Amino acid sequence: MNHPLPPARLRALAFALCAACFTPAHAADEAVTLKRDRWGVPHVYADSTFGLFYGYGYAVAQDRLFQMEMARRSTQGRVAEVLGATFVDYDRKTRANYDPAAIAAQLAALPADDRAILDGYAAGFNAWLQQVAARPDTLLPRPFTEFGFTPQPWTAFDVAMVFIGTMGNRFGDFNTEIENQALLNALVARHGEAAGRALFDLLLPPDTAGAPTTIPAADWNARAPARAAAALAPVSAKVLADIRRVPLGRDGAVRDLPPAAAQAWLDSEFAAWGLSGSAGYPSTSNMLVLGPQHVAGARAILNNGPQFGWFNPAYTYSVGLHGAGFDIVGNTAFAYPAVMFGHNGRIAWGSTWGAVDNVDIYRETLNPADPREYRLNGIWVPMEARRETLRVKGGEAVSFEVLKTVHGLVTALDEGAGVAYAKRRAWAGHELDTLLGWLRQGQARNWDEWKAQVARIGFNINVYYADADGNIGYALGGHYPERRHDGRLPAPGDGSAEWLRLRPFAENPQVFNPSSGYIANWNNKPGDAPLGTGLYYYAWTRADRVEALTDLVAATPRLDADASWRLMMDAALVDVNAKYLVPEALTATAALPADDRLRRAAGLLAGWDRVSRDADRDGRYDGAAPAIMQTWLPLLLARVFADDVPAEFLKWYASAGYPSPESPMRGSLNLQIGTKVLVEALLAKRAGTAQPYDLFNGVDPAVLLRETLAAALDQLERTQGPEPAKWSLPTVPQVFFANNFMGVPQAPAGEERRTRIAQNRGTENNRVVFGSDGRVQAVEVVAPGQSGFIAPDGSRSPHYEDQLGLYEDEGHKPVWFDAADVDAHLESQTMLPLPR
């Protein structure tokens, strides 16, 4: 696949770049200083906003040119034009999921200083592209030659779309309302109206009392809105086909499969590996913020582990921005012009996915005489339509229509059934305000200033705060509708289920200096309020992995900086299911003879610290307990749900979600929805609380626990022999995929990297310590490394993977902030004149 690029193509690139770089200089005599520390991290010094982000874009292009080119194409649906027909379906779905005119309108409305951020970034990026065009033999990243195309100039729109496409259209856009509707329909068909609805509420709980919350219950509560009951509505096979996701292989690459084969692959992968596999969904990120009463030798400590998945080049990018009202360091996903995880010497901030539902699907009734009209408030209204054309490398162009109703973009259309489904996003129109709020929180000096910027964030993001005075805080970012319908299901689009209002930010869960003295989150429920995710695969219940963090905090009331880092690393190897199911195994086997194999197996589980480690580094998890747990849980889930859940939905509830060497972890490990539902039923049974649907169908759950544990032991004896002391499972490696999370190559084949054991921790990990002496110390590890550059001769940047060993050994590197510290660890310095 190594095809030298013709000189004509490189000349065309140079000409296009010259045209793109006629950007008015915001400071004609200004020069930008770009310093790199010994880890290759750029620190940009400039007087103007334009100059600051010019230097940022220039550095990003130096380090991540191919990755960013593919991110741009991935988020705009322009992959097929350089990689061919394999990506036509991917591009079609991507183009149909955003409205370029709406983004352009937001860009046009930006104040000059905000627009300078995006224009400066693009101009700096293009300035480096000019260098590449002039010296392709040394500067053009090798992947361009291998894939046979050249990079193209960037615009402010491109910069914005990388953020919108990888953050808003990823984490802010999860929705399974159509699938939920199909589930409800199937349950009612199988069990009848009353039992089917009761089971639906167990499987997809609208709210669960007692679920662990980020804000202590005493610090926040809110009223429950009244909503209409869940309604039945048919969901056709055509609609389900329209919303089918693009299948990814276990290597993380898009698979070009016919529709039926694609669905079969997705089903089989989800059944086998759940959320952690190639057909799973991200369930991402953890955070621990410690206030004065929980720290030693510090005023406050913030530890963040954002879990985006693991990739090469790294998902996040480190940077320091100094000047024009900014003085911030940290790292951020896809080199956004906003530091997501960092500090400014006075405050520190970080984030996790909030998961609260802020996207609705509306079911539009089509006009039988004209299927491009839909019924709204008693009249037929025409849909908006635009025509998109995909260029396809080596093939014919593909044209298609994208439709839009008053509620949003049409995601599914079945003219035969007279129905369309449109997606309404509470954050629509606020994408750039979200980006700018995320950026400008880094200019805040106190809680109130910080909170004012967080209020601008439209996506469902948890955001965290700590400051030099020892204050800590949390707020749920995002815009959330007050609904009149059941938000788990599509709403009728006829005007009867319009949102009552968007709730003001003041009603979002938030707390300053919580009564607990610390803040822990692993995407659990924000506060004691009637909040839901609306997702079939993600619910807040009493069984929650955040307790892997809170249990460790409880065991060590005061933590210094190193101990807090160690805590996050320890939590990364905890089996998140064991806390809730091992006690059930003990109870179910307690009456058996002491030498009964089931009771002995339960004893092995009880004696386990619930950590899956490989201390002797022999490539296998230590002890029999992980093998017993990972063999037993899938059998238990299948046994409990098989007689209640229709076969086409059983995969959602019967998967235990453990990764394997053949299917490495793509996202963080979490209790799967089936496990959460099962634990709720077991807790209710133990408490003698009647549930509206008996998941055990009159059978003592202890019987099911014993029978499935016996089946697990039988399986282990067949495969590993009769002696439990010799049972073990092979370790799962941590794979840093060469395809981005969307399945598009961001590095050539063979560039994936591995560490020896998978850890349920951050894509990157960072820590900021506000010391008792007033000093601020920050560390991070951004693996594999700062740079993704592969030279034309195949040599790699010295910072290509220099943090991989740090990551594997649970270490970190310094994040230098002060100019003196940057200079003391200087690797290079470049002066960049701004364009005139």
LOTIFI-447803 format. One record per residue (C-alpha): x, y, z. Coordinates in steps of 0.5 Angstrom, whole numbers, padded with zeros to 4 digits, always signed. Layout:
N
XYZ ...
This chain:
836
+0000+0000+0000 +0006+0004-0001 +0005+0009-0006 +0009+0015-0007 +0005+0022-0008 +0006+0025-0015 +0009+0032-0015 +0003+0035-0018 -0001+0033-0012 +0004+0036-0007 +0004+0043-0012 -0004+0043-0011 -0003+0042-0004 +0002+0048-0003 -0003+0052-0008 -0009+0051-0003 -0005+0052+0003 -0002+0059+0000 -0010+0061-0001 -0012+0058+0006 -0007+0062+0009 -0009+0069+0007 -0012+0070+0014 -0012+0077+0017 -0006+0078+0022 -0009+0080+0029 -0003+0083+0031 +0002+0084+0025 +0008+0085+0029 +0007+0079+0034 +0011+0073+0034 +0009+0067+0038 +0014+0063+0042 +0013+0055+0042 +0017+0051+0047 +0017+0044+0048 +0019+0040+0054 +0023+0034+0055 +0016+0030+0054 +0015+0034+0047 +0009+0038+0050 +0008+0044+0047 +0008+0051+0051 +0005+0056+0047 +0007+0064+0049 +0003+0069+0045 +0000+0076+0046 -0006+0075+0042 -0012+0070+0042 -0010+0069+0035 -0003+0068+0036 -0004+0063+0042 -0008+0059+0038 -0004+0059+0032 +0002+0056+0036 -0003+0051+0038 -0005+0049+0032 +0002+0049+0029 +0004+0044+0034 -0002+0040+0033 +0000+0039+0026 +0007+0037+0027 +0005+0032+0032 -0002+0029+0030 -0003+0031+0023 -0005+0024+0020 -0009+0023+0026 -0013+0030+0026 -0014+0029+0018 -0018+0022+0019 -0021+0025+0025 -0024+0031+0021 -0026+0026+0016 -0029+0022+0021 -0033+0027+0024 -0036+0030+0017 -0037+0024+0013 -0031+0024+0008 -0027+0018+0009 -0030+0014+0003 -0027+0019-0002 -0020+0017+0001 -0021+0010+0003 -0026+0008-0001 -0033+0004-0001 -0032+0001+0005 -0033+0007+0009 -0040+0009+0004 -0045+0007+0010 -0040+0010+0015 -0040+0017+0011 -0048+0016+0010 -0049+0016+0017 -0045+0021+0019 -0047+0026+0014 -0054+0025+0017 -0052+0026+0024 -0051+0033+0023 -0053+0040+0020 -0047+0044+0017 -0051+0050+0016 -0053+0050+0023 -0046+0050+0025 -0044+0055+0020 -0049+0060+0023 -0046+0059+0030 -0039+0060+0027 -0042+0067+0024 -0045+0069+0030 -0038+0068+0034 -0035+0075+0037 -0029+0077+0034 -0024+0074+0040 -0028+0067+0040 -0027+0067+0033 -0020+0068+0033 -0019+0062+0037 -0022+0057+0031 -0019+0062+0026 -0012+0062+0029 -0012+0054+0030 -0013+0053+0023 -0008+0058+0021 -0003+0055+0025 -0005+0048+0023 -0004+0051+0015 +0002+0054+0017 +0005+0047+0018 +0002+0044+0012 +0006+0049+0008 +0012+0047+0011 +0010+0039+0010 +0009+0041+0002 +0015+0045+0002 +0019+0039+0005 +0015+0032+0004 +0021+0028+0003 +0022+0029+0011 +0016+0032+0014 +0010+0028+0010 +0008+0023+0015 +0008+0016+0012 +0001+0014+0013 -0001+0019+0008 +0004+0016+0003 +0001+0009+0005 -0006+0011+0004 -0005+0015-0002 -0007+0022-0001 -0005+0029+0002 -0007+0033+0007 -0012+0039+0006 -0012+0046+0009 -0016+0047+0015 -0022+0052+0017 -0025+0054+0023 -0031+0049+0021 -0026+0043+0021 -0023+0045+0028 -0031+0046+0031 -0033+0039+0027 -0027+0035+0031 -0030+0037+0037 -0037+0037+0036 -0037+0030+0032 -0032+0027+0037 -0036+0030+0044 -0043+0032+0042 -0044+0027+0037 -0041+0021+0041 -0042+0023+0049 -0048+0028+0048 -0052+0024+0043 -0053+0017+0046 -0060+0015+0045 -0064+0008+0045 -0071+0010+0045 -0073+0006+0039 -0070+0000+0041 -0073+0001+0048 -0080+0001+0045 -0079-0005+0041 -0077-0008+0048 -0083-0006+0051 -0087-0008+0045 -0084-0015+0045 -0085-0016+0053 -0092-0014+0053 -0093-0019+0047 -0090-0024+0051 -0093-0023+0058 -0099-0019+0057 -0100-0011+0058 -0099-0011+0066 -0093-0016+0067 -0090-0014+0061 -0090-0006+0063 -0088-0009+0070 -0082-0013+0067 -0080-0007+0063 -0079-0002+0069 -0075-0007+0072 -0070-0008+0066 -0070-0001+0064 -0072+0003+0071 -0074+0010+0071 -0071+0011+0077 -0068+0007+0083 -0068+0009+0090 -0061+0008+0094 -0057+0009+0088 -0050+0012+0090 -0050+0019+0088 -0044+0024+0086 -0047+0029+0091 -0049+0026+0098 -0057+0026+0099 -0057+0031+0104 -0054+0036+0100 -0058+0036+0094 -0065+0033+0092 -0071+0035+0087 -0078+0034+0085 -0080+0029+0081 -0084+0031+0075 -0091+0028+0072 -0090+0024+0066 -0095+0020+0062 -0095+0013+0062 -0090+0009+0057 -0094+0008+0050 -0094+0002+0046 -0093+0004+0038 -0090-0001+0033 -0083-0001+0031 -0082-0004+0024 -0076-0008+0021 -0074-0002+0016 -0074+0003+0022 -0069-0002+0026 -0065-0003+0020 -0064+0005+0019 -0061+0006+0026 -0057+0000+0026 -0050+0002+0028 -0044+0001+0023 -0040-0006+0025 -0033-0005+0028 -0028-0011+0028 -0025-0013+0034 -0019-0009+0031 -0023-0003+0032 -0024-0002+0024 -0030-0001+0021 -0033-0008+0017 -0036-0007+0011 -0042-0012+0011 -0049-0013+0008 -0054-0011+0013 -0056-0018+0015 -0049-0020+0016 -0048-0013+0020 -0053-0014+0025 -0052-0021+0026 -0044-0019+0028 -0047-0014+0032 -0051-0018+0036 -0046-0024+0037 -0041-0019+0039 -0046-0016+0044 -0048-0023+0047 -0041-0025+0048 -0037-0019+0050 -0043-0014+0052 -0041-0006+0053 -0033-0008+0053 -0033-0011+0046 -0033-0008+0039 -0041-0008+0039 -0041-0004+0046 -0042+0003+0048 -0037+0007+0052 -0039+0008+0060 -0034+0012+0061 -0029+0016+0066 -0028+0016+0074 -0026+0022+0078 -0024+0023+0086 -0023+0030+0089 -0021+0030+0096 -0022+0036+0100 -0018+0038+0106 -0021+0033+0111 -0019+0027+0107 -0012+0029+0105 -0005+0029+0108 +0000+0035+0106 -0005+0038+0101 -0011+0043+0101 -0014+0039+0096 -0013+0034+0091 -0016+0032+0084 -0015+0025+0081 -0019+0024+0074 -0019+0018+0069 -0023+0020+0063 -0024+0013+0059 -0025+0014+0052 -0022+0008+0050 -0015+0006+0048 -0011+0008+0042 -0005+0010+0038 -0004+0016+0037 -0006+0018+0044 -0014+0020+0044 -0011+0026+0048 -0006+0031+0047 -0002+0035+0052 -0001+0043+0052 +0000+0049+0055 -0003+0056+0053 +0000+0062+0056 -0002+0069+0054 -0008+0073+0052 -0011+0072+0058 -0010+0064+0059 -0005+0061+0063 -0007+0054+0063 -0004+0047+0062 -0007+0040+0062 -0009+0035+0056 -0015+0035+0052 -0019+0030+0047 -0017+0030+0040 -0013+0037+0041 -0019+0041+0042 -0018+0048+0043 -0020+0047+0050 -0016+0044+0056 -0021+0039+0059 -0017+0036+0064 -0012+0041+0067 -0011+0047+0072 -0009+0055+0072 -0005+0055+0078 -0011+0057+0082 -0016+0052+0080 -0016+0045+0077 -0022+0042+0073 -0024+0035+0070 -0030+0032+0067 -0033+0025+0066 -0039+0023+0062 -0046+0025+0066 -0051+0020+0062 -0057+0024+0064 -0062+0024+0058 -0062+0030+0054 -0064+0027+0047 -0071+0025+0045 -0074+0022+0039 -0080+0024+0036 -0085+0019+0032 -0087+0023+0026 -0093+0021+0022 -0093+0022+0015 -0098+0024+0010 -0100+0018+0006 -0101+0023+0000 -0094+0026+0001 -0089+0022+0005 -0084+0029+0005 -0090+0032+0010 -0091+0030+0017 -0097+0032+0022 -0096+0037+0027 -0101+0041+0031 -0107+0039+0026 -0103+0040+0019 -0099+0037+0014 -0092+0041+0015 -0086+0040+0010 -0080+0037+0012 -0073+0040+0010 -0069+0037+0005 -0062+0037+0003 -0058+0033-0002 -0051+0030+0000 -0046+0027-0005 -0041+0022-0002 -0034+0022-0007 -0032+0015-0007 -0024+0013-0008 -0024+0008-0014 -0032+0008-0015 -0038+0012-0017 -0040+0018-0013 -0046+0016-0008 -0052+0021-0007 -0057+0021-0002 -0062+0026+0002 -0062+0028+0009 -0069+0030+0012 -0070+0034+0018 -0077+0036+0022 -0078+0041+0027 -0076+0036+0032 -0069+0035+0029 -0065+0031+0024 -0069+0024+0021 -0066+0018+0024 -0070+0013+0021 -0076+0013+0015 -0081+0008+0013 -0085+0010+0008 -0089+0004+0008 -0091+0004+0015 -0092+0012+0015 -0087+0014+0020 -0081+0018+0021 -0077+0018+0027 -0073+0025+0028 -0068+0027+0034 -0069+0033+0038 -0062+0035+0042 -0063+0039+0048 -0056+0042+0046 -0057+0043+0039 -0055+0050+0037 -0050+0051+0043 -0045+0046+0040 -0040+0052+0040 -0042+0055+0046 -0040+0049+0050 -0033+0049+0047 -0032+0056+0049 -0035+0055+0056 -0030+0049+0057 -0024+0053+0054 -0026+0059+0058 -0027+0055+0065 -0019+0055+0065 -0019+0063+0066 -0024+0062+0072 -0020+0064+0079 -0026+0062+0083 -0032+0058+0084 -0037+0063+0081 -0033+0065+0075 -0032+0057+0074 -0039+0056+0075 -0041+0061+0070 -0037+0058+0064 -0040+0051+0066 -0047+0053+0065 -0045+0054+0058 -0044+0047+0057 -0050+0044+0053 -0047+0036+0053 -0049+0032+0059 -0042+0032+0062 -0040+0032+0070 -0035+0037+0071 -0031+0038+0077 -0027+0043+0081 -0022+0044+0086 -0018+0051+0088 -0012+0053+0092 -0016+0055+0098 -0018+0047+0099 -0025+0048+0096 -0028+0043+0092 -0034+0042+0088 -0038+0039+0082 -0044+0041+0077 -0047+0037+0072 -0047+0041+0066 -0052+0040+0060 -0059+0043+0058 -0064+0038+0060 -0072+0038+0058 -0078+0038+0062 -0082+0033+0059 -0089+0031+0059 -0088+0024+0056 -0084+0018+0058 -0077+0020+0056 -0075+0012+0055 -0079+0012+0049 -0080+0016+0043 -0085+0022+0043 -0091+0023+0039 -0089+0028+0034 -0096+0031+0033 -0095+0037+0038 -0098+0034+0044 -0091+0032+0047 -0087+0038+0046 -0082+0040+0052 -0085+0044+0057 -0078+0048+0058 -0071+0047+0058 -0069+0047+0066 -0064+0053+0068 -0057+0051+0070 -0059+0052+0077 -0063+0046+0077 -0058+0042+0075 -0055+0038+0081 -0049+0042+0084 -0045+0042+0090 -0039+0047+0093 -0036+0043+0099 -0040+0037+0100 -0042+0035+0107 -0038+0028+0105 -0031+0032+0104 -0030+0029+0098 -0033+0028+0091 -0033+0021+0087 -0036+0019+0081 -0035+0013+0076 -0041+0016+0071 -0046+0014+0077 -0052+0018+0079 -0051+0026+0080 -0055+0027+0085 -0062+0025+0089 -0066+0027+0084 -0071+0024+0079 -0066+0023+0074 -0065+0017+0068 -0061+0015+0063 -0066+0013+0058 -0061+0008+0055 -0063+0000+0055 -0056-0001+0057 -0054+0004+0062 -0058+0005+0069 -0057+0007+0076 -0058+0002+0081 -0056+0000+0088 -0050-0004+0085 -0045+0001+0082 -0038+0001+0081 -0037+0008+0084 -0036+0004+0090 -0030+0001+0088 -0027+0008+0089 -0031+0010+0095 -0030+0003+0099 -0022+0005+0098 -0023+0012+0101 -0027+0009+0107 -0021+0005+0108 -0016+0010+0108 -0019+0017+0111 -0013+0021+0109 -0009+0021+0103 -0003+0024+0101 -0002+0025+0093 +0002+0019+0092 -0004+0015+0096 -0009+0018+0092 -0006+0016+0085 -0005+0009+0088 -0012+0009+0090 -0014+0010+0083 -0009+0005+0080 -0012+0000+0085 -0019+0001+0083 -0017+0000+0076 -0016-0008+0077 -0023-0009+0082 -0028-0014+0079 -0034-0009+0079 -0039-0015+0080 -0036-0019+0085 -0038-0014+0091 -0045-0015+0090 -0045-0023+0088 -0040-0026+0092 -0044-0025+0098 -0050-0028+0095 -0046-0034+0093 -0044-0035+0101 -0051-0034+0103 -0054-0039+0098 -0048-0044+0100 -0048-0043+0107 -0052-0049+0109 -0048-0054+0105 -0043-0059+0108 -0036-0055+0109 -0033-0060+0104 -0038-0059+0099 -0035-0056+0093 -0040-0051+0092 -0039-0048+0099 -0031-0049+0098 -0032-0045+0091 -0036-0039+0095 -0030-0039+0100 -0025-0038+0095 -0029-0032+0092 -0030-0030+0099 -0023-0030+0101 -0021-0026+0094 -0020-0019+0095 -0024-0018+0088 -0018-0015+0085 -0016-0019+0078 -0008-0018+0078 -0002-0022+0075 +0003-0021+0081 +0008-0026+0078 +0007-0023+0071 +0006-0030+0068 +0001-0028+0063 -0005-0031+0068 -0009-0028+0073 -0007-0030+0080 -0012-0035+0083 -0018-0039+0082 -0023-0033+0084 -0023-0029+0077 -0024-0036+0073 -0030-0038+0078 -0033-0031+0078 -0032-0030+0070 -0035-0037+0068 -0041-0037+0073 -0044-0030+0072 -0045-0031+0065 -0049-0037+0066 -0053-0034+0072 -0055-0028+0068 -0057-0033+0062 -0061-0037+0067 -0065-0032+0070 -0067-0028+0064 -0068-0033+0059 -0075-0035+0061 -0077-0027+0061 -0074-0024+0056 -0075-0025+0048 -0069-0028+0045 -0068-0022+0040 -0067-0018+0047 -0063-0023+0051 -0056-0021+0049 -0057-0014+0053 -0058-0018+0059 -0054-0024+0059 -0048-0022+0058 -0043-0021+0063 -0038-0016+0060 -0032-0019+0061 -0026-0018+0056 -0022-0023+0053 -0015-0024+0050 -0019-0025+0043 -0024-0019+0045 -0020-0014+0048 -0023-0008+0052 -0025-0002+0048 -0028+0002+0053 -0029+0002+0061 -0031-0004+0065 -0038-0004+0068 -0043-0008+0071 -0048-0010+0065 -0055-0008+0065 -0057-0015+0067 -0052-0016+0073 -0055-0009+0076 -0062-0012+0075 -0061-0018+0078 -0058-0015+0084 -0064-0011+0085 -0068-0017+0085 -0064-0020+0090 -0063-0015+0094 -0071-0014+0094 -0072-0021+0095 -0067-0021+0101 -0071-0015+0104 -0078-0018+0103 -0080-0013+0098 -0085-0015+0093 -0083-0013+0086 -0089-0012+0081 -0085-0018+0077 -0082-0024+0080 -0075-0025+0076 -0074-0031+0079 -0081-0034+0077 -0083-0037+0084 -0076-0041+0085 -0072-0039+0091 -0066-0035+0088 -0061-0039+0092 -0063-0045+0088 -0061-0041+0082 -0055-0039+0085 -0052-0046+0087 -0054-0049+0080 -0051-0044+0076 -0045-0044+0080 -0045-0052+0080 -0045-0051+0072 -0039-0046+0072 -0035-0051+0076 -0037-0057+0072 -0034-0052+0066 -0028-0051+0069 -0026-0058+0071 -0027-0060+0064 -0023-0055+0061 -0018-0054+0067 -0018-0060+0071 -0021-0062+0078 -0016-0058+0082 -0019-0051+0083 -0012-0049+0086 -0010-0050+0078 -0015-0046+0075 -0014-0039+0072 -0015-0035+0066 -0010-0031+0061 -0009-0024+0062 -0013-0019+0058 -0008-0014+0055 -0009-0007+0054 -0009-0005+0047 -0008+0001+0044 -0012+0001+0037 -0009+0004+0031 -0016+0006+0029 -0020+0011+0032 -0026+0010+0036 -0031+0011+0030 -0027+0005+0026 -0023+0009+0022 -0015+0008+0021 -0011+0014+0025 -0005+0010+0024 -0002+0004+0019 -0004-0003+0020 +0001-0006+0025 +0002+0001+0029 -0003-0002+0035 +0001-0002+0042 +0000-0007+0048 +0001-0007+0055 +0001-0013+0059 -0005-0013+0063 -0012-0009+0062 -0014-0004+0067 -0020-0001+0068 -0017+0006+0068 -0017+0013+0064 -0015+0013+0057 -0010+0018+0061 -0009+0019+0068 -0008+0026+0071 -0007+0029+0078 -0007+0036+0081 -0005+0037+0088 -0006+0044+0091 +0000+0043+0097 -0001+0046+0104 +0005+0050+0102 +0001+0054+0097 +0005+0050+0091 +0001+0047+0085 +0004+0040+0083 +0001+0036+0077 +0002+0030+0074 -0001+0026+0068 +0001+0020+0063 -0002+0020+0056 +0000+0014+0053 +0003+0012+0048 +0006+0019+0047 +0005+0026+0045 +0007+0025+0038 +0004+0021+0033 +0009+0022+0027 +0012+0017+0023 +0017+0020+0018 +0017+0018+0011 +0023+0013+0012 +0019+0010+0018 +0023+0013+0024 +0018+0015+0029 +0018+0021+0034 +0022+0020+0040 +0015+0022+0044 +0011+0017+0040 +0011+0012+0045 +0015+0014+0051 +0009+0014+0056 +0007+0007+0054 +0012+0004+0060 +0010+0009+0065 +0003+0007+0063 +0004+0000+0064 +0008+0001+0071 +0002+0006+0073 +0007+0012+0073 +0006+0019+0071 +0010+0025+0069 +0011+0032+0071 +0006+0037+0068 +0010+0044+0068 +0007+0050+0069 +0011+0056+0071 +0016+0059+0065 +0022+0057+0069 +0020+0050+0070 +0019+0049+0063 +0025+0053+0061 +0029+0048+0066 +0026+0042+0062 +0027+0045+0055 +0027+0041+0049 +0026+0046+0043 +0024+0053+0042 +0021+0056+0036 +0019+0063+0034 +0013+0063+0029 +0012+0070+0026 +0004+0071+0025 +0001+0071+0018 +0000+0079+0015 
